[in-house]
Amino acid sequence: MRNELVFRRRSVRKYTGEPVDAATLETITAFCAAARPLYPDIKIHSRIVSKEQVRFYFPWKTPQLIAVFSEDKPGYLENVGFVFQQVDLFLQSIGLGSCWLGLGKLRDVGIQEDGMEFVILIAFGHPEESPLRSDISQFQRKPLAEITDTPDIRLEPARLAPSSTNSQPWYFVHEGDTIHAYRSEAGLLRHKTLGSMNRIDMGIALAHMYVTNPDAFQFFSTEAPELKGYRYTGSVTL
């Protein structure tokens, strides 16, 4: 079911304000802990917090959110995106809405998990409207030819992935059976606002590739060709 949601999901920003019941919250917590990581050696954790524990830049009616924490290691932001986009799809598979919050912070900076740093928030809850698009035509995304050197329908899930301000920073280069993933290098101003988020976005795109190819997906680092204007993230086989 979650792989099908890749082609229909949308970011939900309007909620009824009704709390999610305790049993469902327990199910969500368990799923967060069980989701496949991109980097198994990076410790990652999450907890469900109330909106009173969060400082928003925009008003949100959802009464609860997911706070994500991680060790600060190379690849940790991509790892966060990879793990919690699986959570995002799971939330929508059980009828809830969700949205990544790049502009949200915990009010209590002392909230930590075993020395891990706070990374990002994910809003979730009962949506005012359907959390799903009716069909793929409702996505506003670059065409496949603009994000890869070779037309490859297997990259369609990555093309549809959400990203901060819809920046779509990914580009894919084929080399035999390997697909190299790159992230666009933003200018100085955009880097200050999107640099960290675009690394999370790359993890989100890779998560879409994983959930639509769970048995074949493999992620690794290798000697990849340089690509002007882009930074190498990692390589994939599907």
Buried (B, 14 or more C-beta within 10 A) or exposed (E): EBBEBBBBBBBBBBBBEEBBEEEBBEBBBEBBEEBEBBBEEBBBBBBBBEBEBBEBEEEBBBBBBBBBBBBEEEBBBBBBBBBBBBBBBBBBBEEBBBBBBBEBBBEEEEEEBEEBEBBBBBBBBBBBEEBBBEEEEEBEBEEBEEBBBEEBEBBBBBBBBBBBEEBBBBBBBBBEEBBBBBBBBBEEEBEEBBBBBBBBBBBBBBBBBBBBBEEEBEBEEEEBEEBEEBBBBBBBEB
